[in-house]
Amino acid sequence: KSLKIFVDSLNNSENFFFRVIDIKSKQHIGNVRIGPLNFKTQCSGYGILIGNKKFHKKGYGKEITNFSLDFLFKFLRFKRIEFDCYTNNFAAINLYQSLGFKEKSKNNKMTTFYKTNE
């Protein structure tokens, strides 16, 4: 693993926020949000941002998303993750498809992805 992922803030019960640190450079390279969490339906949203372009296309997004899926499905025992992604964010779309996410809906601006823990 090349990343450290820290709990950055637990200031409410609907979201977990993490900051992502590259172990080698010790740089803060991005942030992750798991939420909003719906404990009734056991479904969560998701968001990821790797802000420094130097860290793009190096597999960090896959590592972070796999961590997030483990956290959501194994630790929280949720059943579903669902979120929107800009339709022109081809790198993210390729990532989500490679990890087995399915398209729920799509329009000219947004694609809704989901994955279940089954």
N, C-alpha and C positions, 0 to 999 in steps of 0.2 A: 504494500500500500504506500502511496506517495502523499497522502493527505492526512491531516488531523482535522477532525470536525468537532467543534465545541458548541455546547449549548450556549447561545448568546443571550437569550432572553426567554423567560417563561412568565411574561407579565400578564398573561390571561390564559384561560382554560381552552381557548379555541384554536390557538396556534403554537407551534414550536418553531423557534427561529434558531438557526445555526449559522456560525461563520465558518468558513473553510480556509484552512491554512495549508500552504504547500510546505511539506516537511523540510525539503532540501534548502529552499530559500528563506523559509520562515515568513513568507509574504502572505498577507490576507488576500486571497484570490477571488472570493465570492461569498455568496449567501444563499441559504436554503430556507424555505418556509414549508413546513408540513402543516397544512390547515387551509381554510378553517376546518376544524374537526367536528363532525356530527356524530356524537356518541350514540344517538338513537338509531340512526341508519348504518352506523359503522362505515361511513364514507368520509374521505378527506380530500381536500384540494392539495395542490402542490405548486411550488414555484422555485426556480433556480436561476441564479445570475452569476456568471463568471465574468467579472467586469474587466479584468486586464486581458487584452487580446493576445498577449504573449502566452497565455495559458489555454487558448482555444486550440481545438483539434489535437489534443494530447491525451484524450481518454479520461480527463477529469470529470466531465459531465456524466459519463457512464458510471464511474466509481461513486460519485456523489448520489446519483439516482439509485444505484443498487443499495447503498447504505440507507437511503430514505425508504426504499421498499422494505428492507429488513426491519427497520425501525417501526414502520407502520404496520406491517403484516405480522411480524413475529413478536415485537415488544408490546405494541398497543393492541394487537389481535384484531385489527380492522379487516373488513372484507373487501373494500373497494377504494380506489383512488381515481379521481376524475378532475380534470382541469382543462383550461383553454390554452392554446398556443397560437401565435400569429401564423397565418397560412404561409407567409413568405419567410418564416424562420426554418429554412431547409435543414440546417444542421440539427436543430432540436427535433424536428419531425423524423429525420433519419435515426436519431438516437432512440426516440420513444418506440418507433417501429422495430428497431433491432432488439429492444428489450421486451417485446411482446405486447405493447400497448395496442389497443384497437381504437379506430375512429368511431365516435358516437354520432357526431354531426360535423358539418363543414359549411362555411359560407365564404364569401370573397375575402373576409378579413381574419376569421378565426376558425380553428379546428379544435373540437373537443375530443380529448383522448381519455380512455379509461383502462383500468386493469383490475382484475379481481384476484382475490386470494383463494383460489379453488383449484 
